Amino acid sequence: MNKLLISTMAAALAVSFSLSAEAAGMKQKVSADVQASCKAEAAKKFSSAHFLKRRNFVNDCIAQHANANKHAKAKPATAGQPVRPTTTGQAAK
């Protein structure tokens, strides 16, 4: 029973380190300006006594910016085609 408990705890500890390493890698995908702005927003919203709330806000903000950058890069650019509106309010000629 003891061996099972120890091996389970060791596996949980290993998984927690791997998850935190992935989260740390996510922070580096956005620019330093984005990180600074997220930290400044968190400082305005939460006092220094609420450091856990502040940290969670910063992590969520950085994740939102990383996802927004990923979606912005995924859209293919139209090469040589002018951008036309989908509706003009006029009847087709």
Secondary structure as GFF3:
##gff-version 3
##sequence-region A 1 93
A	DSSP	alpha_helix	2	27	.	.	.	ID=ss1
A	DSSP	alpha_helix	32	45	.	.	.	ID=ss2
A	DSSP	alpha_helix	51	74	.	.	.	ID=ss3
###
